[in-house]
């Protein structure tokens, strides 16, 4: 397989309308696609999707998608103020790169990354 890059991150939520409202505030953008089976947000050219559904098991904590931010401390504090729960503290992972992760109100992991060397 020759990949052309990551396109979509999807989170499962029990109440799609409630989650759409939360994610619209958290990512400061409105969904461009709003149907009973899927809500899609364009986040700087990448797809953040929400699908309705109840988890029968605990959510997996072994898959992360990191959303790029320009100021990780501010982004982290903003998400916490909007109801996200810290999961992994802000940490350096080499050079100037820093990452952190939080959980949305439905226990989905939201990773954030400050990587000044990454360019599309």
ABEGO torsion letter per residue (X at the ends): XBBAEBABBBBBBABAAAAAAAAAAAAGBBBABBBAABBBBBBGGBBBBBBBEBBABBBBAABBBBBBBABAAAAAAAAAAAGBBBABBBBBAEEABBBBBBBBAAGBBBBBBBBAABBX
